[in-house]
Amino acid sequence: MKSNEHSIPDASALTSWRKSSYSGDCLEVADTARPFVPVRDSKNPAGPAIFVSIPAWQSFVTSLDRTTP
């Protein structure tokens, strides 16, 4: 698995993917790469994944909470 600081080309190399409760069927996240949150397109599980810092992910999720009716 080749990686750089912010992504990996084959997300299937990581395990423990789960659907994000905020994205419906679009995004999956994994809990296996602390201190980052890996994020991938659930429709392309062998495609790339990006790594988001935990504070950035928390900020993103918090912003979704504010926009949900």
N, CA, C and O atoms as a CHARMM CRD file, in Angstrom:
* protein
*
  276
    1    1 MET  N      0.85400  -1.17900   0.00000 PROA 1      0.00000
    2    1 MET  CA     0.00000   0.00000   0.00000 PROA 1      0.00000
    3    1 MET  C      0.89000   1.22900   0.00000 PROA 1      0.00000
    4    1 MET  O      1.59900   1.50300   0.96800 PROA 1      0.00000
    5    2 LYS  N      0.84000   1.94700  -1.07800 PROA 2      0.00000
    6    2 LYS  CA     1.57400   3.20000  -1.17400 PROA 2      0.00000
    7    2 LYS  C      0.72100   4.31100  -0.59500 PROA 2      0.00000
    8    2 LYS  O     -0.48600   4.35000  -0.83500 PROA 2      0.00000
    9    3 SER  N      1.32100   5.20800   0.15900 PROA 3      0.00000
   10    3 SER  CA     0.52200   6.29600   0.70500 PROA 3      0.00000
   11    3 SER  C      1.32500   7.57800   0.73400 PROA 3      0.00000
   12    3 SER  O      2.55300   7.57600   0.64600 PROA 3      0.00000
   13    4 ASN  N      0.60000   8.66400   0.85800 PROA 4      0.00000
   14    4 ASN  CA     1.25400   9.92700   1.13700 PROA 4      0.00000
   15    4 ASN  C      0.57700  10.49100   2.36900 PROA 4      0.00000
   16    4 ASN  O     -0.16300   9.77700   3.04600 PROA 4      0.00000
   17    5 GLU  N      0.80900  11.72400   2.66500 PROA 5      0.00000
   18    5 GLU  CA     0.30600  12.31400   3.90600 PROA 5      0.00000
   19    5 GLU  C     -1.21400  12.38200   3.96400 PROA 5      0.00000
   20    5 GLU  O     -1.78300  12.33700   5.05500 PROA 5      0.00000
   21    6 HSD  N     -1.89000  12.49000   2.81500 PROA 6      0.00000
   22    6 HSD  CA    -3.31900  12.77100   2.83800 PROA 6      0.00000
   23    6 HSD  C     -4.20200  11.75000   2.13600 PROA 6      0.00000
   24    6 HSD  O     -5.42300  11.89800   2.15800 PROA 6      0.00000
   25    7 SER  N     -3.63600  10.72500   1.51600 PROA 7      0.00000
   26    7 SER  CA    -4.47100   9.76900   0.80100 PROA 7      0.00000
   27    7 SER  C     -3.73300   8.45800   0.57000 PROA 7      0.00000
   28    7 SER  O     -2.51400   8.37000   0.71400 PROA 7      0.00000
   29    8 ILE  N     -4.51300   7.44000   0.20500 PROA 8      0.00000
   30    8 ILE  CA    -3.96000   6.18200  -0.26700 PROA 8      0.00000
   31    8 ILE  C     -4.70400   5.81200  -1.54500 PROA 8      0.00000
   32    8 ILE  O     -5.89000   6.11900  -1.67000 PROA 8      0.00000
   33    9 PRO  N     -4.04300   5.16500  -2.49100 PROA 9      0.00000
   34    9 PRO  CA    -4.69300   4.88000  -3.76400 PROA 9      0.00000
   35    9 PRO  C     -5.71000   3.74300  -3.70500 PROA 9      0.00000
   36    9 PRO  O     -6.63500   3.71400  -4.51700 PROA 9      0.00000
   37   10 ASP  N     -5.56400   2.80000  -2.76300 PROA 10     0.00000
   38   10 ASP  CA    -6.47300   1.65300  -2.67000 PROA 10     0.00000
   39   10 ASP  C     -7.02600   1.55600  -1.25300 PROA 10     0.00000
   40   10 ASP  O     -6.36800   1.02900  -0.35600 PROA 10     0.00000
   41   11 ALA  N     -8.22800   2.06300  -1.06000 PROA 11     0.00000
   42   11 ALA  CA    -8.83600   2.10800   0.26800 PROA 11     0.00000
   43   11 ALA  C     -9.15100   0.72800   0.82000 PROA 11     0.00000
   44   11 ALA  O     -9.31800   0.57800   2.03100 PROA 11     0.00000
   45   12 SER  N     -9.23700  -0.28400  -0.03700 PROA 12     0.00000
   46   12 SER  CA    -9.54900  -1.61900   0.45900 PROA 12     0.00000
   47   12 SER  C     -8.40900  -2.19700   1.29200 PROA 12     0.00000
   48   12 SER  O     -8.58000  -3.22800   1.94300 PROA 12     0.00000
   49   13 ALA  N     -7.24900  -1.54200   1.27600 PROA 13     0.00000
   50   13 ALA  CA    -6.12100  -1.98900   2.09900 PROA 13     0.00000
   51   13 ALA  C     -6.38200  -1.77100   3.58900 PROA 13     0.00000
   52   13 ALA  O     -5.77200  -2.42900   4.43200 PROA 13     0.00000
   53   14 LEU  N     -7.28300  -0.85200   3.91000 PROA 14     0.00000
   54   14 LEU  CA    -7.66500  -0.61900   5.30400 PROA 14     0.00000
   55   14 LEU  C     -8.87300  -1.47900   5.64400 PROA 14     0.00000
   56   14 LEU  O     -9.63300  -1.87300   4.76000 PROA 14     0.00000
   57   15 THR  N     -9.04400  -1.76800   6.92900 PROA 15     0.00000
   58   15 THR  CA   -10.17700  -2.57000   7.36900 PROA 15     0.00000
   59   15 THR  C    -11.11500  -1.74200   8.23500 PROA 15     0.00000
   60   15 THR  O    -10.84300  -0.58100   8.54000 PROA 15     0.00000
   61   16 SER  N    -12.19800  -2.34700   8.61600 PROA 16     0.00000
   62   16 SER  CA   -13.17000  -1.75100   9.54400 PROA 16     0.00000
   63   16 SER  C    -13.87500  -0.52200   8.98100 PROA 16     0.00000
   64   16 SER  O    -14.10700   0.44300   9.70900 PROA 16     0.00000
   65   17 TRP  N    -14.21200  -0.54500   7.72200 PROA 17     0.00000
   66   17 TRP  CA   -14.97200   0.54800   7.12900 PROA 17     0.00000
   67   17 TRP  C    -16.41700   0.47700   7.59800 PROA 17     0.00000
   68   17 TRP  O    -16.96600  -0.61100   7.76800 PROA 17     0.00000
   69   18 ARG  N    -17.03200   1.63900   7.80600 PROA 18     0.00000
   70   18 ARG  CA   -18.44800   1.70400   8.16400 PROA 18     0.00000
   71   18 ARG  C    -19.06400   2.90700   7.46500 PROA 18     0.00000
   72   18 ARG  O    -18.39400   3.90000   7.18400 PROA 18     0.00000
   73   19 LYS  N    -20.34500   2.79000   7.19600 PROA 19     0.00000
   74   19 LYS  CA   -21.05000   3.89800   6.55000 PROA 19     0.00000
   75   19 LYS  C    -21.14500   5.06200   7.51800 PROA 19     0.00000
   76   19 LYS  O    -21.43200   4.87000   8.69900 PROA 19     0.00000
   77   20 SER  N    -20.91000   6.24500   7.03300 PROA 20     0.00000
   78   20 SER  CA   -21.07700   7.44400   7.84000 PROA 20     0.00000
   79   20 SER  C    -22.57000   7.70200   8.01200 PROA 20     0.00000
   80   20 SER  O    -23.31600   7.71200   7.03300 PROA 20     0.00000
   81   21 SER  N    -23.00300   7.90600   9.23500 PROA 21     0.00000
   82   21 SER  CA   -24.42400   8.13800   9.48100 PROA 21     0.00000
   83   21 SER  C    -24.89900   9.46000   8.89000 PROA 21     0.00000
   84   21 SER  O    -26.10400   9.67600   8.76200 PROA 21     0.00000
   85   22 TYR  N    -23.98500  10.33800   8.53300 PROA 22     0.00000
   86   22 TYR  CA   -24.34800  11.63800   7.98700 PROA 22     0.00000
   87   22 TYR  C    -24.41100  11.66500   6.46300 PROA 22     0.00000
   88   22 TYR  O    -24.88000  12.64300   5.88100 PROA 22     0.00000
   89   23 SER  N    -23.95200  10.61900   5.82300 PROA 23     0.00000
   90   23 SER  CA   -23.84100  10.70000   4.37000 PROA 23     0.00000
   91   23 SER  C    -24.75900   9.74400   3.62700 PROA 23     0.00000
   92   23 SER  O    -24.67700   9.65400   2.40200 PROA 23     0.00000
   93   24 GLY  N    -25.62100   9.03700   4.31900 PROA 24     0.00000
   94   24 GLY  CA   -26.44000   8.05200   3.63100 PROA 24     0.00000
   95   24 GLY  C    -25.56300   6.92900   3.13600 PROA 24     0.00000
   96   24 GLY  O    -24.86000   6.29400   3.92200 PROA 24     0.00000
   97   25 ASP  N    -25.59500   6.67800   1.84200 PROA 25     0.00000
   98   25 ASP  CA   -24.80000   5.59000   1.27000 PROA 25     0.00000
   99   25 ASP  C    -23.58700   6.08200   0.50600 PROA 25     0.00000
  100   25 ASP  O    -23.02300   5.33300  -0.29200 PROA 25     0.00000
  101   26 CYS  N    -23.17100   7.31700   0.72600 PROA 26     0.00000
  102   26 CYS  CA   -22.09800   7.89700  -0.08800 PROA 26     0.00000
  103   26 CYS  C    -20.70400   7.71400   0.49100 PROA 26     0.00000
  104   26 CYS  O    -19.77200   7.38300  -0.24300 PROA 26     0.00000
  105   27 LEU  N    -20.54500   7.92000   1.78000 PROA 27     0.00000
  106   27 LEU  CA   -19.21900   7.89400   2.40500 PROA 27     0.00000
  107   27 LEU  C    -19.08900   6.75600   3.40500 PROA 27     0.00000
  108   27 LEU  O    -20.04500   6.37200   4.08000 PROA 27     0.00000
  109   28 GLU  N    -17.87500   6.23400   3.47400 PROA 28     0.00000
  110   28 GLU  CA   -17.52000   5.30900   4.53400 PROA 28     0.00000
  111   28 GLU  C    -16.31100   5.87400   5.25500 PROA 28     0.00000
  112   28 GLU  O    -15.46600   6.53400   4.65000 PROA 28     0.00000
  113   29 VAL  N    -16.23600   5.61200   6.54000 PROA 29     0.00000
  114   29 VAL  CA   -15.10800   6.03600   7.35400 PROA 29     0.00000
  115   29 VAL  C    -14.53800   4.80800   8.05600 PROA 29     0.00000
  116   29 VAL  O    -15.23300   3.81100   8.25000 PROA 29     0.00000
  117   30 ALA  N    -13.27300   4.89400   8.43200 PROA 30     0.00000
  118   30 ALA  CA   -12.62400   3.79800   9.15400 PROA 30     0.00000
  119   30 ALA  C    -12.02700   4.35000  10.43700 PROA 30     0.00000
  120   30 ALA  O    -11.66300   5.52300  10.51800 PROA 30     0.00000
  121   31 ASP  N    -11.93400   3.49500  11.42300 PROA 31     0.00000
  122   31 ASP  CA   -11.38000   3.89300  12.71800 PROA 31     0.00000
  123   31 ASP  C     -9.98000   3.32100  12.93500 PROA 31     0.00000
  124   31 ASP  O     -9.54600   3.15100  14.07400 PROA 31     0.00000
  125   32 THR  N     -9.28700   3.02800  11.85900 PROA 32     0.00000
  126   32 THR  CA    -8.02800   2.28800  11.96900 PROA 32     0.00000
  127   32 THR  C     -6.77000   3.10200  11.70500 PROA 32     0.00000
  128   32 THR  O     -5.68100   2.53100  11.65000 PROA 32     0.00000
  129   33 ALA  N     -6.88000   4.38600  11.54300 PROA 33     0.00000
  130   33 ALA  CA    -5.70800   5.17200  11.14300 PROA 33     0.00000
  131   33 ALA  C     -5.51400   6.39600  12.02500 PROA 33     0.00000
  132   33 ALA  O     -5.22300   7.47700  11.51300 PROA 33     0.00000
  133   34 ARG  N     -5.66400   6.25600  13.31100 PROA 34     0.00000
  134   34 ARG  CA    -5.49900   7.38800  14.22900 PROA 34     0.00000
  135   34 ARG  C     -4.14200   8.01700  14.03300 PROA 34     0.00000
  136   34 ARG  O     -3.18000   7.26600  13.87700 PROA 34     0.00000
  137   35 PRO  N     -3.98000   9.27500  14.02700 PROA 35     0.00000
  138   35 PRO  CA    -4.86100  10.36700  14.41600 PROA 35     0.00000
  139   35 PRO  C     -5.66700  10.94800  13.25100 PROA 35     0.00000
  140   35 PRO  O     -6.01500  12.12800  13.27500 PROA 35     0.00000
  141   36 PHE  N     -5.96300  10.14500  12.24600 PROA 36     0.00000
  142   36 PHE  CA    -6.73100  10.61200  11.09500 PROA 36     0.00000
  143   36 PHE  C     -8.00100   9.78900  10.94200 PROA 36     0.00000
  144   36 PHE  O     -8.12400   8.70200  11.50700 PROA 36     0.00000
  145   37 VAL  N     -8.94200  10.32000  10.17400 PROA 37     0.00000
  146   37 VAL  CA   -10.15400   9.60200   9.81600 PROA 37     0.00000
  147   37 VAL  C    -10.07500   9.33400   8.31300 PROA 37     0.00000
  148   37 VAL  O    -10.19200  10.26500   7.51600 PROA 37     0.00000
  149   38 PRO  N     -9.87700   8.07100   7.91500 PROA 38     0.00000
  150   38 PRO  CA    -9.90700   7.75900   6.49000 PROA 38     0.00000
  151   38 PRO  C    -11.34500   7.84600   5.97400 PROA 38     0.00000
  152   38 PRO  O    -12.27800   7.39900   6.64100 PROA 38     0.00000
  153   39 VAL  N    -11.51500   8.41900   4.79000 PROA 39     0.00000
  154   39 VAL  CA   -12.83000   8.58700   4.17700 PROA 39     0.00000
  155   39 VAL  C    -12.74000   8.09200   2.74400 PROA 39     0.00000
  156   39 VAL  O    -11.80500   8.42700   2.01700 PROA 39     0.00000
  157   40 ARG  N    -13.74600   7.27200   2.33600 PROA 40     0.00000
  158   40 ARG  CA   -13.76600   6.77500   0.95400 PROA 40     0.00000
  159   40 ARG  C    -15.18300   6.81200   0.40600 PROA 40     0.00000
  160   40 ARG  O    -16.15300   6.92900   1.15400 PROA 40     0.00000
  161   41 ASP  N    -15.28100   6.71200  -0.89600 PROA 41     0.00000
  162   41 ASP  CA   -16.55500   6.61900  -1.59700 PROA 41     0.00000
  163   41 ASP  C    -17.03600   5.18200  -1.45500 PROA 41     0.00000
  164   41 ASP  O    -16.35400   4.25500  -1.89100 PROA 41     0.00000
  165   42 SER  N    -18.19800   4.98600  -0.85200 PROA 42     0.00000
  166   42 SER  CA   -18.69400   3.62700  -0.61000 PROA 42     0.00000
  167   42 SER  C    -19.00300   2.88700  -1.90700 PROA 42     0.00000
  168   42 SER  O    -19.06100   1.65700  -1.91300 PROA 42     0.00000
  169   43 LYS  N    -19.20200   3.60600  -2.99500 PROA 43     0.00000
  170   43 LYS  CA   -19.48900   2.96700  -4.28100 PROA 43     0.00000
  171   43 LYS  C    -18.22000   2.55700  -5.01800 PROA 43     0.00000
  172   43 LYS  O    -18.28700   1.92000  -6.06900 PROA 43     0.00000
  173   44 ASN  N    -17.06600   2.92200  -4.47200 PROA 44     0.00000
  174   44 ASN  CA   -15.77100   2.58200  -5.07700 PROA 44     0.00000
  175   44 ASN  C    -14.80800   2.13600  -3.97200 PROA 44     0.00000
  176   44 ASN  O    -13.82200   2.82400  -3.70800 PROA 44     0.00000
  177   45 PRO  N    -15.07500   0.99300  -3.32100 PROA 45     0.00000
  178   45 PRO  CA   -14.29200   0.59600  -2.15200 PROA 45     0.00000
  179   45 PRO  C    -12.81200   0.32200  -2.42000 PROA 45     0.00000
  180   45 PRO  O    -12.00000   0.39100  -1.49700 PROA 45     0.00000
  181   46 ALA  N    -12.45500   0.01900  -3.64300 PROA 46     0.00000
  182   46 ALA  CA   -11.03400  -0.20400  -3.95800 PROA 46     0.00000
  183   46 ALA  C    -10.38500   1.06200  -4.51600 PROA 46     0.00000
  184   46 ALA  O     -9.21400   1.04900  -4.89400 PROA 46     0.00000
  185   47 GLY  N    -11.13900   2.13900  -4.56600 PROA 47     0.00000
  186   47 GLY  CA   -10.60600   3.41000  -5.04300 PROA 47     0.00000
  187   47 GLY  C     -9.82300   4.10200  -3.94200 PROA 47     0.00000
  188   47 GLY  O     -9.52800   3.49500  -2.91300 PROA 47     0.00000
  189   48 PRO  N     -9.48900   5.35000  -4.14600 PROA 48     0.00000
  190   48 PRO  CA    -8.67000   6.07700  -3.17200 PROA 48     0.00000
  191   48 PRO  C     -9.45200   6.45000  -1.91200 PROA 48     0.00000
  192   48 PRO  O    -10.68100   6.51700  -1.92000 PROA 48     0.00000
  193   49 ALA  N     -8.72100   6.68700  -0.85300 PROA 49     0.00000
  194   49 ALA  CA    -9.27800   7.22500   0.39600 PROA 49     0.00000
  195   49 ALA  C     -8.45100   8.43700   0.77300 PROA 49     0.00000
  196   49 ALA  O     -7.25000   8.49800   0.50700 PROA 49     0.00000
  197   50 ILE  N     -9.09800   9.38200   1.38300 PROA 50     0.00000
  198   50 ILE  CA    -8.37700  10.53900   1.90300 PROA 50     0.00000
  199   50 ILE  C     -8.33100  10.44500   3.41800 PROA 50     0.00000
  200   50 ILE  O     -9.18700   9.81800   4.04200 PROA 50     0.00000
  201   51 PHE  N     -7.33700  11.06500   3.99000 PROA 51     0.00000
  202   51 PHE  CA    -7.19000  11.10400   5.43800 PROA 51     0.00000
  203   51 PHE  C     -7.47300  12.52200   5.91100 PROA 51     0.00000
  204   51 PHE  O     -6.86200  13.48300   5.44300 PROA 51     0.00000
  205   52 VAL  N     -8.41000  12.63400   6.84500 PROA 52     0.00000
  206   52 VAL  CA    -8.81100  13.92000   7.39300 PROA 52     0.00000
  207   52 VAL  C     -8.41700  13.92800   8.86400 PROA 52     0.00000
  208   52 VAL  O     -8.59600  12.92400   9.55300 PROA 52     0.00000
  209   53 SER  N     -7.89100  15.02800   9.34900 PROA 53     0.00000
  210   53 SER  CA    -7.54300  15.09600  10.77100 PROA 53     0.00000
  211   53 SER  C     -8.81300  14.94700  11.60500 PROA 53     0.00000
  212   53 SER  O     -9.90300  15.29900  11.15400 PROA 53     0.00000
  213   54 ILE  N     -8.67000  14.43200  12.80200 PROA 54     0.00000
  214   54 ILE  CA    -9.82600  14.26000  13.68400 PROA 54     0.00000
  215   54 ILE  C    -10.50900  15.59700  13.96400 PROA 54     0.00000
  216   54 ILE  O    -11.73600  15.66400  13.89000 PROA 54     0.00000
  217   55 PRO  N     -9.76800  16.67100  14.28300 PROA 55     0.00000
  218   55 PRO  CA   -10.45300  17.95300  14.49500 PROA 55     0.00000
  219   55 PRO  C    -11.21300  18.43300  13.24800 PROA 55     0.00000
  220   55 PRO  O    -12.30600  18.98600  13.37200 PROA 55     0.00000
  221   56 ALA  N    -10.65400  18.23000  12.06400 PROA 56     0.00000
  222   56 ALA  CA   -11.34400  18.64400  10.83200 PROA 56     0.00000
  223   56 ALA  C    -12.60600  17.81500  10.61900 PROA 56     0.00000
  224   56 ALA  O    -13.63500  18.35400  10.21000 PROA 56     0.00000
  225   57 TRP  N    -12.54300  16.50900  10.89200 PROA 57     0.00000
  226   57 TRP  CA   -13.71800  15.64900  10.75400 PROA 57     0.00000
  227   57 TRP  C    -14.79800  16.07100  11.75300 PROA 57     0.00000
  228   57 TRP  O    -15.97300  16.15900  11.39800 PROA 57     0.00000
  229   58 GLN  N    -14.40300  16.32800  12.98500 PROA 58     0.00000
  230   58 GLN  CA   -15.36700  16.76000  13.99900 PROA 58     0.00000
  231   58 GLN  C    -16.02200  18.08100  13.60200 PROA 58     0.00000
  232   58 GLN  O    -17.22400  18.26100  13.79600 PROA 58     0.00000
  233   59 SER  N    -15.25100  18.99100  13.05700 PROA 59     0.00000
  234   59 SER  CA   -15.79400  20.26400  12.59500 PROA 59     0.00000
  235   59 SER  C    -16.78900  20.04400  11.45900 PROA 59     0.00000
  236   59 SER  O    -17.85200  20.66400  11.43300 PROA 59     0.00000
  237   60 PHE  N    -16.44900  19.17200  10.53400 PROA 60     0.00000
  238   60 PHE  CA   -17.33600  18.84100   9.42200 PROA 60     0.00000
  239   60 PHE  C    -18.64600  18.25400   9.93900 PROA 60     0.00000
  240   60 PHE  O    -19.72000  18.68600   9.52000 PROA 60     0.00000
  241   61 VAL  N    -18.57500  17.28400  10.83500 PROA 61     0.00000
  242   61 VAL  CA   -19.77900  16.64400  11.37700 PROA 61     0.00000
  243   61 VAL  C    -20.61000  17.65400  12.15800 PROA 61     0.00000
  244   61 VAL  O    -21.83700  17.66000  12.05300 PROA 61     0.00000
  245   62 THR  N    -19.95900  18.50400  12.93600 PROA 62     0.00000
  246   62 THR  CA   -20.68500  19.53900  13.67900 PROA 62     0.00000
  247   62 THR  C    -21.41100  20.47800  12.74200 PROA 62     0.00000
  248   62 THR  O    -22.53700  20.88800  13.02500 PROA 62     0.00000
  249   63 SER  N    -20.78600  20.82400  11.63100 PROA 63     0.00000
  250   63 SER  CA   -21.45100  21.71500  10.67500 PROA 63     0.00000
  251   63 SER  C    -22.66800  21.04200  10.06400 PROA 63     0.00000
  252   63 SER  O    -23.64800  21.72000   9.75500 PROA 63     0.00000
  253   64 LEU  N    -22.63300  19.73300   9.88200 PROA 64     0.00000
  254   64 LEU  CA   -23.80000  19.01700   9.37000 PROA 64     0.00000
  255   64 LEU  C    -24.92800  19.01300  10.37300 PROA 64     0.00000
  256   64 LEU  O    -26.09700  19.13100  10.00400 PROA 64     0.00000
  257   65 ASP  N    -24.57900  18.87700  11.65300 PROA 65     0.00000
  258   65 ASP  CA   -25.60400  18.91600  12.71000 PROA 65     0.00000
  259   65 ASP  C    -26.36600  20.23100  12.68800 PROA 65     0.00000
  260   65 ASP  O    -27.56800  20.25900  12.95300 PROA 65     0.00000
  261   66 ARG  N    -25.68300  21.30800  12.37700 PROA 66     0.00000
  262   66 ARG  CA   -26.31400  22.63500  12.37000 PROA 66     0.00000
  263   66 ARG  C    -27.22100  22.83200  11.15400 PROA 66     0.00000
  264   66 ARG  O    -28.13500  23.65500  11.19300 PROA 66     0.00000
  265   67 THR  N    -26.97600  22.08700  10.08000 PROA 67     0.00000
  266   67 THR  CA   -27.75700  22.27900   8.86600 PROA 67     0.00000
  267   67 THR  C    -28.90100  21.27200   8.74100 PROA 67     0.00000
  268   67 THR  O    -29.74300  21.41100   7.85300 PROA 67     0.00000
  269   68 THR  N    -28.94700  20.27000   9.60500 PROA 68     0.00000
  270   68 THR  CA   -30.01500  19.27400   9.55400 PROA 68     0.00000
  271   68 THR  C    -31.29600  19.86300  10.12100 PROA 68     0.00000
  272   68 THR  O    -31.29500  20.39800  11.22900 PROA 68     0.00000
  273   69 PRO  N    -32.40100  19.76900   9.36200 PROA 69     0.00000
  274   69 PRO  CA   -33.66400  20.34900   9.86000 PROA 69     0.00000
  275   69 PRO  C    -34.20800  19.58100  11.05800 PROA 69     0.00000
  276   69 PRO  O    -35.25700  19.93600  11.59500 PROA 69     0.00000
